[in-house]
């Protein structure tokens, strides 16, 4: 299955390691994603939790801005792809 771009990082909170992602297609907790950008960033991970305005959600809708806990530093402008095989 070919990867599909599902959004982009618009902000990163370094102290709590949370990326704010603007979603362009619906995604759910448990989905595998890949964040790509910069020279060396190619982060593969499963979405363990998502939040909107401090409220936990299970599914993000198109055009929603969601907070996702990430394992390493990302930057605004990085692309987010679905990585479900």
Biopython code that builds the backbone (N, CA, C, O; Angstrom):
import numpy as np
from Bio.PDB.StructureBuilder import StructureBuilder

atoms = [
    (1, "UNK", "N", (0.837, -1.184, 0.000)),
    (1, "UNK", "CA", (0.000, 0.000, 0.000)),
    (1, "UNK", "C", (0.881, 1.246, 0.000)),
    (1, "UNK", "O", (1.819, 1.352, 0.790)),
    (2, "UNK", "N", (0.580, 2.163, -0.868)),
    (2, "UNK", "CA", (1.357, 3.398, -0.957)),
    (2, "UNK", "C", (1.003, 4.331, 0.191)),
    (2, "UNK", "O", (-0.161, 4.461, 0.570)),
    (3, "UNK", "N", (2.028, 4.979, 0.736)),
    (3, "UNK", "CA", (1.792, 5.943, 1.811)),
    (3, "UNK", "C", (0.993, 7.126, 1.287)),
    (3, "UNK", "O", (1.100, 7.502, 0.119)),
    (4, "UNK", "N", (0.197, 7.700, 2.166)),
    (4, "UNK", "CA", (-0.623, 8.849, 1.808)),
    (4, "UNK", "C", (-0.352, 9.955, 2.822)),
    (4, "UNK", "O", (-0.331, 9.709, 4.028)),
    (5, "UNK", "N", (-0.146, 11.171, 2.329)),
    (5, "UNK", "CA", (0.068, 12.300, 3.234)),
    (5, "UNK", "C", (-1.233, 12.560, 3.989)),
    (5, "UNK", "O", (-2.297, 12.683, 3.382)),
    (6, "UNK", "N", (-1.141, 12.643, 5.307)),
    (6, "UNK", "CA", (-2.345, 12.844, 6.114)),
    (6, "UNK", "C", (-2.324, 14.165, 6.872)),
    (6, "UNK", "O", (-3.298, 14.510, 7.540)),
    (7, "UNK", "N", (-1.224, 14.907, 6.775)),
    (7, "UNK", "CA", (-1.184, 16.178, 7.470)),
    (7, "UNK", "C", (0.213, 16.739, 7.556)),
    (7, "UNK", "O", (1.144, 16.258, 6.908)),
    (8, "UNK", "N", (0.341, 17.793, 8.392)),
    (8, "UNK", "CA", (1.655, 18.400, 8.596)),
    (8, "UNK", "C", (1.750, 18.908, 10.023)),
    (8, "UNK", "O", (0.750, 19.258, 10.649)),
    (9, "UNK", "N", (2.977, 18.939, 10.518)),
    (9, "UNK", "CA", (3.246, 19.464, 11.859)),
    (9, "UNK", "C", (3.161, 20.992, 11.773)),
    (9, "UNK", "O", (3.775, 21.609, 10.902)),
    (10, "UNK", "N", (2.391, 21.593, 12.690)),
    (10, "UNK", "CA", (2.315, 23.056, 12.696)),
    (10, "UNK", "C", (2.947, 23.652, 13.952)),
    (10, "UNK", "O", (3.183, 24.859, 14.012)),
    (11, "UNK", "N", (3.226, 22.807, 14.968)),
    (11, "UNK", "CA", (3.896, 23.289, 16.178)),
    (11, "UNK", "C", (4.459, 22.095, 16.941)),
    (11, "UNK", "O", (3.968, 20.974, 16.804)),
    (12, "UNK", "N", (5.493, 22.343, 17.747)),
    (12, "UNK", "CA", (6.078, 21.293, 18.577)),
    (12, "UNK", "C", (6.356, 21.858, 19.960)),
    (12, "UNK", "O", (7.019, 22.886, 20.101)),
    (13, "UNK", "N", (5.845, 21.178, 20.978)),
    (13, "UNK", "CA", (6.092, 21.546, 22.374)),
    (13, "UNK", "C", (7.209, 20.646, 22.903)),
    (13, "UNK", "O", (6.976, 19.477, 23.209)),
    (14, "UNK", "N", (8.426, 21.197, 23.008)),
    (14, "UNK", "CA", (9.588, 20.379, 23.335)),
    (14, "UNK", "C", (9.559, 19.839, 24.769)),
    (14, "UNK", "O", (10.001, 18.714, 25.001)),
    (15, "UNK", "N", (9.056, 20.600, 25.724)),
    (15, "UNK", "CA", (9.072, 20.136, 27.125)),
    (15, "UNK", "C", (8.187, 18.915, 27.341)),
    (15, "UNK", "O", (8.512, 18.048, 28.151)),
    (16, "UNK", "N", (7.076, 18.844, 26.623)),
    (16, "UNK", "CA", (6.168, 17.703, 26.795)),
    (16, "UNK", "C", (6.204, 16.739, 25.610)),
    (16, "UNK", "O", (5.475, 15.747, 25.595)),
    (17, "UNK", "N", (7.051, 17.027, 24.614)),
    (17, "UNK", "CA", (7.225, 16.187, 23.426)),
    (17, "UNK", "C", (5.898, 15.895, 22.722)),
    (17, "UNK", "O", (5.539, 14.743, 22.477)),
    (18, "UNK", "N", (5.181, 16.982, 22.405)),
    (18, "UNK", "CA", (3.903, 16.866, 21.705)),
    (18, "UNK", "C", (3.963, 17.679, 20.418)),
    (18, "UNK", "O", (4.340, 18.851, 20.420)),
    (19, "UNK", "N", (3.583, 17.033, 19.319)),
    (19, "UNK", "CA", (3.487, 17.711, 18.029)),
    (19, "UNK", "C", (2.032, 18.060, 17.775)),
    (19, "UNK", "O", (1.145, 17.235, 17.998)),
    (20, "UNK", "N", (1.781, 19.278, 17.309)),
    (20, "UNK", "CA", (0.438, 19.652, 16.867)),
    (20, "UNK", "C", (0.409, 19.411, 15.362)),
    (20, "UNK", "O", (1.190, 19.986, 14.604)),
    (21, "UNK", "N", (-0.511, 18.547, 14.955)),
    (21, "UNK", "CA", (-0.603, 18.138, 13.560)),
    (21, "UNK", "C", (-1.936, 18.598, 12.990)),
    (21, "UNK", "O", (-2.994, 18.351, 13.568)),
    (22, "UNK", "N", (-1.865, 19.272, 11.841)),
    (22, "UNK", "CA", (-3.088, 19.640, 11.120)),
    (22, "UNK", "C", (-3.428, 18.471, 10.211)),
    (22, "UNK", "O", (-2.675, 18.152, 9.290)),
    (23, "UNK", "N", (-4.557, 17.835, 10.469)),
    (23, "UNK", "CA", (-4.952, 16.601, 9.802)),
    (23, "UNK", "C", (-5.700, 16.905, 8.499)),
    (23, "UNK", "O", (-6.609, 17.736, 8.486)),
    (24, "UNK", "N", (-5.320, 16.235, 7.404)),
    (24, "UNK", "CA", (-6.008, 16.446, 6.130)),
    (24, "UNK", "C", (-6.924, 15.279, 5.752)),
    (24, "UNK", "O", (-7.762, 15.421, 4.862)),
    (25, "UNK", "N", (-6.775, 14.133, 6.414)),
    (25, "UNK", "CA", (-7.691, 12.991, 6.261)),
    (25, "UNK", "C", (-7.897, 12.390, 7.657)),
    (25, "UNK", "O", (-7.002, 12.489, 8.496)),
    (26, "UNK", "N", (-9.042, 11.776, 7.923)),
    (26, "UNK", "CA", (-9.294, 11.233, 9.265)),
    (26, "UNK", "C", (-8.246, 10.203, 9.693)),
    (26, "UNK", "O", (-7.811, 9.379, 8.888)),
    (27, "UNK", "N", (-7.843, 10.259, 10.971)),
    (27, "UNK", "CA", (-6.936, 9.280, 11.569)),
    (27, "UNK", "C", (-7.466, 8.904, 12.942)),
    (27, "UNK", "O", (-8.250, 9.638, 13.543)),
    (28, "UNK", "N", (-7.026, 7.750, 13.429)),
    (28, "UNK", "CA", (-7.502, 7.247, 14.717)),
    (28, "UNK", "C", (-6.338, 6.842, 15.605)),
    (28, "UNK", "O", (-5.234, 6.576, 15.128)),
    (29, "UNK", "N", (-6.602, 6.798, 16.909)),
    (29, "UNK", "CA", (-5.633, 6.257, 17.846)),
    (29, "UNK", "C", (-5.339, 4.820, 17.419)),
    (29, "UNK", "O", (-6.257, 4.068, 17.093)),
    (30, "UNK", "N", (-4.075, 4.442, 17.420)),
    (30, "UNK", "CA", (-3.664, 3.104, 16.993)),
    (30, "UNK", "C", (-3.124, 3.066, 15.575)),
    (30, "UNK", "O", (-2.454, 2.107, 15.193)),
    (31, "UNK", "N", (-3.409, 4.108, 14.784)),
    (31, "UNK", "CA", (-2.871, 4.172, 13.421)),
    (31, "UNK", "C", (-1.357, 4.368, 13.465)),
    (31, "UNK", "O", (-0.831, 5.029, 14.361)),
    (32, "UNK", "N", (-0.673, 3.794, 12.498)),
    (32, "UNK", "CA", (0.766, 3.997, 12.349)),
    (32, "UNK", "C", (0.999, 5.200, 11.448)),
    (32, "UNK", "O", (0.361, 5.343, 10.405)),
    (33, "UNK", "N", (1.922, 6.064, 11.863)),
    (33, "UNK", "CA", (2.251, 7.242, 11.059)),
    (33, "UNK", "C", (3.753, 7.351, 10.885)),
    (33, "UNK", "O", (4.533, 6.718, 11.596)),
    (34, "UNK", "N", (4.134, 8.174, 9.918)),
    (34, "UNK", "CA", (5.548, 8.478, 9.706)),
    (34, "UNK", "C", (5.658, 9.989, 9.542)),
    (34, "UNK", "O", (4.927, 10.598, 8.761)),
    (35, "UNK", "N", (6.584, 10.583, 10.293)),
    (35, "UNK", "CA", (6.832, 12.019, 10.202)),
    (35, "UNK", "C", (8.177, 12.214, 9.537)),
    (35, "UNK", "O", (9.189, 11.662, 9.969)),
    (36, "UNK", "N", (8.173, 13.015, 8.468)),
    (36, "UNK", "CA", (9.369, 13.208, 7.656)),
    (36, "UNK", "C", (9.658, 14.695, 7.514)),
    (36, "UNK", "O", (8.755, 15.506, 7.308)),
    (37, "UNK", "N", (10.940, 15.033, 7.628)),
    (37, "UNK", "CA", (11.336, 16.421, 7.422)),
    (37, "UNK", "C", (12.784, 16.644, 7.790)),
    (37, "UNK", "O", (13.440, 15.761, 8.343)),
    (38, "UNK", "N", (13.280, 17.829, 7.482)),
    (38, "UNK", "CA", (14.670, 18.140, 7.781)),
    (38, "UNK", "C", (15.611, 17.206, 7.055)),
    (38, "UNK", "O", (15.250, 16.590, 6.053)),
    (39, "UNK", "N", (16.836, 17.108, 7.578)),
    (39, "UNK", "CA", (17.823, 16.244, 6.930)),
    (39, "UNK", "C", (17.742, 14.799, 7.389)),
    (39, "UNK", "O", (17.966, 13.881, 6.600)),
    (40, "UNK", "N", (17.419, 14.590, 8.669)),
    (40, "UNK", "CA", (17.507, 13.240, 9.218)),
    (40, "UNK", "C", (16.245, 12.740, 9.899)),
    (40, "UNK", "O", (16.283, 11.681, 10.525)),
    (41, "UNK", "N", (15.136, 13.446, 9.807)),
    (41, "UNK", "CA", (13.943, 13.009, 10.519)),
    (41, "UNK", "C", (13.103, 12.090, 9.648)),
    (41, "UNK", "O", (12.634, 12.472, 8.576)),
    (42, "UNK", "N", (12.926, 10.864, 10.139)),
    (42, "UNK", "CA", (12.066, 9.867, 9.521)),
    (42, "UNK", "C", (11.514, 9.018, 10.662)),
    (42, "UNK", "O", (11.923, 7.874, 10.862)),
    (43, "UNK", "N", (10.579, 9.599, 11.402)),
    (43, "UNK", "CA", (10.066, 9.008, 12.632)),
    (43, "UNK", "C", (8.846, 8.149, 12.333)),
    (43, "UNK", "O", (7.854, 8.641, 11.796)),
    (44, "UNK", "N", (8.917, 6.860, 12.682)),
    (44, "UNK", "CA", (7.788, 5.952, 12.518)),
    (44, "UNK", "C", (7.248, 5.630, 13.903)),
    (44, "UNK", "O", (8.008, 5.304, 14.816)),
    (45, "UNK", "N", (5.924, 5.723, 14.054)),
    (45, "UNK", "CA", (5.324, 5.465, 15.365)),
    (45, "UNK", "C", (3.834, 5.182, 15.228)),
    (45, "UNK", "O", (3.230, 5.447, 14.188)),
    (46, "UNK", "N", (3.247, 4.636, 16.300)),
    (46, "UNK", "CA", (1.798, 4.467, 16.385)),
    (46, "UNK", "C", (1.254, 5.615, 17.210)),
    (46, "UNK", "O", (1.894, 6.060, 18.162)),
    (47, "UNK", "N", (0.086, 6.091, 16.851)),
    (47, "UNK", "CA", (-0.569, 7.145, 17.640)),
    (47, "UNK", "C", (-1.122, 6.481, 18.901)),
    (47, "UNK", "O", (-2.041, 5.664, 18.831)),
    (48, "UNK", "N", (-0.552, 6.841, 20.053)),
    (48, "UNK", "CA", (-1.011, 6.251, 21.313)),
    (48, "UNK", "C", (-2.125, 7.071, 21.945)),
    (48, "UNK", "O", (-2.963, 6.533, 22.669)),
    (49, "UNK", "N", (-2.135, 8.378, 21.671)),
    (49, "UNK", "CA", (-3.221, 9.231, 22.157)),
    (49, "UNK", "C", (-3.238, 10.516, 21.345)),
    (49, "UNK", "O", (-2.221, 10.940, 20.797)),
    (50, "UNK", "N", (-4.419, 11.127, 21.280)),
    (50, "UNK", "CA", (-4.584, 12.411, 20.593)),
    (50, "UNK", "C", (-5.442, 13.305, 21.479)),
    (50, "UNK", "O", (-6.323, 12.836, 22.200)),
    (51, "UNK", "N", (-5.163, 14.604, 21.406)),
    (51, "UNK", "CA", (-5.954, 15.558, 22.168)),
    (51, "UNK", "C", (-6.294, 16.764, 21.307)),
    (51, "UNK", "O", (-5.529, 17.161, 20.428)),
    (52, "UNK", "N", (-7.454, 17.332, 21.579)),
    (52, "UNK", "CA", (-7.877, 18.596, 20.987)),
    (52, "UNK", "C", (-8.310, 19.479, 22.146)),
    (52, "UNK", "O", (-9.229, 19.127, 22.884)),
    (53, "UNK", "N", (-7.657, 20.620, 22.311)),
    (53, "UNK", "CA", (-7.964, 21.553, 23.405)),
    (53, "UNK", "C", (-8.002, 20.863, 24.760)),
    (53, "UNK", "O", (-8.881, 21.139, 25.577)),
    (54, "UNK", "N", (-7.043, 19.960, 25.001)),
    (54, "UNK", "CA", (-6.935, 19.285, 26.292)),
    (54, "UNK", "C", (-7.864, 18.100, 26.494)),
    (54, "UNK", "O", (-7.806, 17.443, 27.533)),
    (55, "UNK", "N", (-8.718, 17.818, 25.521)),
    (55, "UNK", "CA", (-9.647, 16.688, 25.614)),
    (55, "UNK", "C", (-9.133, 15.533, 24.768)),
    (55, "UNK", "O", (-8.807, 15.712, 23.595)),
    (56, "UNK", "N", (-9.061, 14.338, 25.370)),
    (56, "UNK", "CA", (-8.629, 13.160, 24.621)),
    (56, "UNK", "C", (-9.700, 12.780, 23.597)),
    (56, "UNK", "O", (-10.897, 12.807, 23.885)),
    (57, "UNK", "N", (-9.236, 12.426, 22.391)),
    (57, "UNK", "CA", (-10.153, 11.959, 21.343)),
    (57, "UNK", "C", (-9.620, 10.653, 20.768)),
    (57, "UNK", "O", (-8.429, 10.361, 20.870)),
    (58, "UNK", "N", (-10.506, 9.871, 20.166)),
    (58, "UNK", "CA", (-10.111, 8.595, 19.551)),
    (58, "UNK", "C", (-9.902, 8.734, 18.047)),
    (58, "UNK", "O", (-9.124, 7.990, 17.450)),
    (59, "UNK", "N", (-10.610, 9.703, 17.431)),
    (59, "UNK", "CA", (-10.532, 9.877, 15.984)),
    (59, "UNK", "C", (-10.460, 11.358, 15.659)),
    (59, "UNK", "O", (-11.201, 12.164, 16.223)),
    (60, "UNK", "N", (-9.559, 11.714, 14.742)),
    (60, "UNK", "CA", (-9.424, 13.105, 14.300)),
    (60, "UNK", "C", (-10.054, 13.250, 12.935)),
    (60, "UNK", "O", (-9.900, 12.387, 12.070)),
    (61, "UNK", "N", (-10.768, 14.353, 12.746)),
    (61, "UNK", "CA", (-11.440, 14.630, 11.481)),
    (61, "UNK", "C", (-10.562, 15.508, 10.595)),
    (61, "UNK", "O", (-9.587, 16.106, 11.051)),
    (62, "UNK", "N", (-10.929, 15.568, 9.338)),
    (62, "UNK", "CA", (-10.243, 16.427, 8.368)),
    (62, "UNK", "C", (-10.244, 17.871, 8.870)),
    (62, "UNK", "O", (-11.240, 18.361, 9.403)),
    (63, "UNK", "N", (-9.104, 18.538, 8.686)),
    (63, "UNK", "CA", (-8.881, 19.946, 9.057)),
    (63, "UNK", "C", (-8.815, 20.190, 10.560)),
    (63, "UNK", "O", (-8.795, 21.344, 10.990)),
    (64, "UNK", "N", (-8.781, 19.132, 11.370)),
    (64, "UNK", "CA", (-8.650, 19.296, 12.808)),
    (64, "UNK", "C", (-7.176, 19.431, 13.171)),
    (64, "UNK", "O", (-6.312, 18.850, 12.513)),
    (65, "UNK", "N", (-6.892, 20.197, 14.218)),
    (65, "UNK", "CA", (-5.534, 20.330, 14.734)),
    (65, "UNK", "C", (-5.468, 19.530, 16.026)),
    (65, "UNK", "O", (-6.170, 19.833, 16.991)),
    (66, "UNK", "N", (-4.611, 18.494, 16.038)),
    (66, "UNK", "CA", (-4.549, 17.585, 17.181)),
    (66, "UNK", "C", (-3.136, 17.537, 17.760)),
    (66, "UNK", "O", (-2.147, 17.687, 17.043)),
    (67, "UNK", "N", (-3.066, 17.327, 19.060)),
    (67, "UNK", "CA", (-1.800, 17.116, 19.734)),
    (67, "UNK", "C", (-1.513, 15.632, 19.811)),
    (67, "UNK", "O", (-2.369, 14.848, 20.221)),
    (68, "UNK", "N", (-0.295, 15.241, 19.413)),
    (68, "UNK", "CA", (0.115, 13.836, 19.421)),
    (68, "UNK", "C", (1.471, 13.741, 20.109)),
    (68, "UNK", "O", (2.399, 14.468, 19.756)),
    (69, "UNK", "N", (1.588, 12.849, 21.088)),
    (69, "UNK", "CA", (2.862, 12.604, 21.767)),
    (69, "UNK", "C", (3.814, 11.934, 20.778)),
    (69, "UNK", "O", (3.451, 10.960, 20.119)),
    (70, "UNK", "N", (5.052, 12.471, 20.677)),
    (70, "UNK", "CA", (6.043, 11.908, 19.757)),
    (70, "UNK", "C", (7.309, 11.515, 20.518)),
    (70, "UNK", "O", (7.556, 11.994, 21.625)),
    (71, "UNK", "N", (8.107, 10.632, 19.905)),
    (71, "UNK", "CA", (9.300, 10.098, 20.551)),
    (71, "UNK", "C", (10.539, 10.960, 20.388)),
    (71, "UNK", "O", (11.485, 10.843, 21.165)),
    (72, "UNK", "N", (10.540, 11.825, 19.384)),
    (72, "UNK", "CA", (11.706, 12.666, 19.157)),
    (72, "UNK", "C", (11.266, 14.016, 18.611)),
    (72, "UNK", "O", (10.104, 14.213, 18.254)),
    (73, "UNK", "N", (12.212, 14.935, 18.554)),
    (73, "UNK", "CA", (11.916, 16.308, 18.149)),
    (73, "UNK", "C", (11.476, 16.381, 16.691)),
    (73, "UNK", "O", (12.061, 15.745, 15.814)),
    (74, "UNK", "N", (10.437, 17.170, 16.455)),
    (74, "UNK", "CA", (9.975, 17.457, 15.094)),
    (74, "UNK", "C", (9.830, 18.970, 14.979)),
    (74, "UNK", "O", (9.893, 19.682, 15.981)),
    (75, "UNK", "N", (9.640, 19.448, 13.786)),
    (75, "UNK", "CA", (9.519, 20.890, 13.572)),
    (75, "UNK", "C", (8.284, 21.208, 12.721)),
    (75, "UNK", "O", (7.773, 20.360, 11.989)),
    (76, "UNK", "N", (7.828, 22.446, 12.842)),
    (76, "UNK", "CA", (6.719, 22.904, 12.006)),
    (76, "UNK", "C", (7.089, 22.734, 10.542)),
    (76, "UNK", "O", (8.218, 23.020, 10.144)),
    (77, "UNK", "N", (6.152, 22.275, 9.752)),
    (77, "UNK", "CA", (6.373, 22.068, 8.326)),
    (77, "UNK", "C", (6.691, 20.626, 7.960)),
    (77, "UNK", "O", (6.608, 20.258, 6.788)),
    (78, "UNK", "N", (7.056, 19.796, 8.948)),
    (78, "UNK", "CA", (7.324, 18.390, 8.644)),
    (78, "UNK", "C", (6.037, 17.731, 8.158)),
    (78, "UNK", "O", (4.951, 18.057, 8.635)),
    (79, "UNK", "N", (6.161, 16.801, 7.207)),
    (79, "UNK", "CA", (5.015, 16.115, 6.624)),
    (79, "UNK", "C", (4.699, 14.859, 7.420)),
    (79, "UNK", "O", (5.596, 14.200, 7.945)),
    (80, "UNK", "N", (3.417, 14.536, 7.502)),
    (80, "UNK", "CA", (2.952, 13.352, 8.222)),
    (80, "UNK", "C", (2.240, 12.448, 7.233)),
    (80, "UNK", "O", (1.361, 12.885, 6.491)),
    (81, "UNK", "N", (2.633, 11.173, 7.233)),
    (81, "UNK", "CA", (2.069, 10.174, 6.328)),
    (81, "UNK", "C", (1.453, 9.047, 7.134)),
    (81, "UNK", "O", (1.875, 8.782, 8.260)),
    (82, "UNK", "N", (0.422, 8.359, 6.546)),
    (82, "UNK", "CA", (-0.044, 7.136, 7.197)),
    (82, "UNK", "C", (0.953, 6.052, 6.846)),
    (82, "UNK", "O", (1.488, 6.024, 5.738)),
    (83, "UNK", "N", (1.201, 5.172, 7.780)),
    (83, "UNK", "CA", (2.203, 4.134, 7.592)),
    (83, "UNK", "C", (1.576, 2.776, 7.855)),
    (83, "UNK", "O", (2.281, 1.836, 8.222)),
    (84, "UNK", "N", (0.257, 2.652, 7.675)),
    (84, "UNK", "CA", (-0.426, 1.380, 7.904)),
    (84, "UNK", "C", (-0.123, 0.436, 6.762)),
    (84, "UNK", "O", (-0.289, 0.782, 5.593)),
    (85, "UNK", "N", (0.315, -0.737, 7.104)),
    (85, "UNK", "CA", (0.676, -1.730, 6.087)),
    (85, "UNK", "C", (-0.429, -2.758, 5.965)),
    (85, "UNK", "O", (-0.323, -3.685, 5.161)),
]
sb = StructureBuilder()
sb.init_structure("model")
sb.init_model(0)
sb.init_chain("A")
sb.init_seg("    ")
for serial, (resi, resn, name, xyz) in enumerate(atoms, 1):
    if name == "N":
        sb.init_residue(resn, " ", resi, " ")
    sb.init_atom(name, np.array(xyz, "f"), 0.0, 1.0, " ", f" {name:<3s}", serial, name[0])
structure = sb.get_structure()
